[in-house]
Amino acid sequence: MWLATNPTASQAVVVGGQAMDVDTSIVELADRIGEQVAVRLVERLRQGELPVAPEYLTAFQVAQMTGFSPKGLEGMRAKRLGPPYMKVGNSVRYRAAEVRAWMDAGGDV
C-alpha cells in the first residue's frame, strides 16, 4: 500500500473541483461534499426536477402521518373530529399544514 510505505508523502484528490491533500480532515471533506450536494439540490428544486410535498393529502397519506388508519380517519370525520378536511367531488382531502397543526396541538379525537 503506497500510503503505508510512504506515510510522509502527500497525495492529492479532487473534490468539487478543488484539489485536497489526503491528510485533510474527514470533517472538512464531509463539509465540502455536503455543500456540493446542497448546491445541486437547490438547483434541481429551482428547475422543478425534485418532488415537493403536496399541499393536499389523501386519507391514506394522512393515515401514514398520524398513525391512524384510513377507516379511523373516516370514523373521526363522521363524528366531526380529527384533522380538518374538505371534499373534492367524492374524494376527501386534507391540507398538509392543517394536519401538521392538528398534530402539533395534540391530535385530539
N, C-alpha and C positions, 0 to 999 in steps of 0.2 A: 504494500500500500504506500503510495507516494507520500502522503502526509505523515504517516507513522515513521518513515525512514528519514524524513526531512522536516522535522517539526518547526524549524525556524523559517522555512520558506513560506512566502505568501502566494496564494493562488487567488485569482480574481474570478468572480462570476458576475453576470449581468442580470439585474432585477429592475424591471420597469424602465429600461433604457439607461440605467446607471450602473457603472462598474462598482463592485464592492469586494473587499477582501474577505476571504473565507472566515477569518477570525473575527469578523464583525459580529456583534452580539445577536443572538437569536431574536431578542425582543425588537431590535431595530429592523431586522429583516421582516419579522411579522408585521410591524407597523407599516413598512413600505408596501408590503403585499396588500394589507388592509386598505391603504389609501388608494392603491390602483383598483381594487375591487369596488370601492365606494364610487370612484370616478366613473367606472364603467356602468355601474348600476344606475347612477343618476342620468347618464347619457341615454341609456336604454329606456328609462322611465319617461324622459322628455320626448323620446321618439315613439312612445306608445307601445314599445315592444314587450314590456313586462305587465303581467296582470295586476290590477289594483283591486283591493277588496270591494265587492259590490256594495252599493248603498242599501239595496233592498235584499232581504234574505227570505228563503223558503222556510217552512216549518221544520224541514229536515235539517237545514243549516243551523237554525236556532236551537234545535234539539242537541246538536253536536256542541254548540257553545255553552249551553246551560246544564246539560246532563239530564234534562227531562226528555221523555220520549215524545215523538210526534203526537201520539194519542193523548199523552198527558197534557201537551200544549192545547190540543183540541178541547179537552175537558176544561182547562182553565178558561179558554175563550167562551165556552158555553156558560160559565159562571161569571163572566166578565172579570176574570182575574188574569194574572200573568203579565207579560210584556205587552205594550201597546201594539196593535196590528191594524192592517187595513185589508179590505177585499179589493182585488183587481179582477173583475169578472167573477169566475168561480174559484179563483186562487186566493190564498191568504199570503200576505207579505208582511214582513217586519222591517222597519227601518233599523239598520245596524246600530246607529248611535243611540236610538231609544232602547234597544235591547241591552247595550252596554250600560246605559244609565240605570235601567231597571235592576240589572245585576249589581251595580255599584251601590244601589240603595238597599240591597239585601235580598232582592228577588222574592219579595213576599208573594205568597199564593193564597 
